[in-house]
Amino acid sequence: MSINKNVIKNIQKQIIQLLSHDQQKQLGILLADSCSEMARLVAGWIKALDKTNHIAIIKGINVCGTQKAHDMIAITTASGQVYIIDPTVWQFFPKTKSILFFVSGDINIVWDKINAKYGGQWSISEEFIKMTKNDEKKYLKVIAQNIHENLR
């Protein structure tokens, strides 16, 4: 199954379901500080759907005028389309409706769009190959701990 907007919508639902029902209105607060684990978790879910996708974790520093670093996912499909997904977009843009940030066939346009919206300095931090069941458990545990911490 190739990546498309419906697949992304379903993944977004999976992300939101990591929060209890009464927490789902506070996505930005509750998913703060989990972008690294969330990006890798979502990359693993996408890789499981279609192993032909090339997935990279991209990292920005000094994002949105903050001192924060932030991870997103760049997925390149067999047809050459690049999808940029921000699984924790709400920590910077609370009213955003979708984790899908941008799609383009031109990587230069993608970098320009990221810089225009997020600012900071961006680069590819790692090529994502696969996620083991142990990796998935570890990411989910850290995300749950961060959510718990953010509730304090």
N, C-alpha and C positions, 0 to 999 in steps of 0.2 A: 504494500500500500504506500503510495507516494504521499508526500506531505502536501496538505492543502488547508484551506481555512477551517474546514470542519474538523480535521484532525487536531488543529491548533486549539479550536474551541473546546474539544473534548479534553485535551491536556490541561487547558485553563481550568476546567471544572475539577479535574483531579487535584490541581494545586489548591484550589479554594476548599476542597473537601478535607484537606489536611487540617483545617481549622474547624473548631466546633461551630455549630449553627449560629450561636449568639456572637461569635467572634468574626463572622464573615463580613461584617460591615467595617472592620478595622484592618483591612488588608495591609496598608502601608506600615502601620505600627507593628503588626504581628509578624510580617515577613521581613522586617528590617534585620540586617546582619545575617541573613540566610542566603544571600544571592549566590555565593560560591557553591554551596551544597545544592541549592535549588537548580542552578544552571546545569550541574552535572547530573542530577536526578532526571530532569526533563530531557537532557541530551540522551540519557540512557533509554528513556521511554521512546523517544523518537527513533533511536538506532534500532530498537527492538521491532519497530513497525516496518522499517525499510533499511536494510543493511547497506544499500548502495549510496545512501546520503553521506556526504563528507561533512563532518561536524567539527567545528572549532569553538573553543571557549575564548571569548574576547574580553579583555579587561580594560577598564578605564580608570584613570586616577584623577583626583580632583574633579569628580563628577558633579555637575549642576552647581558649581561654585562652592562645593563643600570640600573638606579634606578627605572625603570617603573614596574608597576604591569600589568598583562595581563590576560584576560579571554578567555577560549576556551570551547568547548562543548565535553562531552563524552557521546556517545549514546550506550547503550547496548541493542541489539536486543533480541528477544525471543530465538534465536538460540545461544546466548552467544557471538556473535561477538561484539567487541568494536570499534566504529568509533570515531576518534578524528577529530573534525572540528574546524578550526580557521577562523572565518568569516572576520577577519581583518588582515590576515597573511601578507599583503603587507606592513604594517608599519615596519615590521622587515625584510621581505624577498621580496623586490619589484618585483623580476622577477618570483616569484612563479606563476604557472599556475592554481592551484586548492586550494580551501579552505579545501579539504579533506587532512588531514595530514597523517593519518595512520589508518590501520584496523588490528585487531588481536583478537584472541580468548583468549589471555593470558594478563591479566591486568599488570603483572610485566614487560612484554616486552613493553607494551604501555608506562609505566612510564619511562623506560630506554630510549626509542626513544625520548620522550619529553625532558628529561634531556640532551640527547646528542645534540639535535638541538637547544633548547632554553636556556638551562642552568637555573640558578635560583632555587628557591624552589617551588614545586608544591603541591597542595592539592585540595581536593573537597571543594568548598566553599558553594555550596547549591545543594539540590535536586530540579530539575525543575519539577513542577507539571502541571501548565497550565498558559496560557496568556489570559487575558481578552481583550476585544476590547479597553478598556481604557488604559490598560498596553501598548498595541500595539501603540496606538496614542501617548502616553507619550514617548516611546522609539524612535519612528519616529521623534518626535519633537526635542528631545535632539540630535539625530544624525544629523538632518538638521541644528540645531544651531552650532554643532561642525564643520560641513562641512563649514558653513558660516564663522566661526571664523578662520578656517585653510586657508581660501582663502585670508585673510588679510596679 
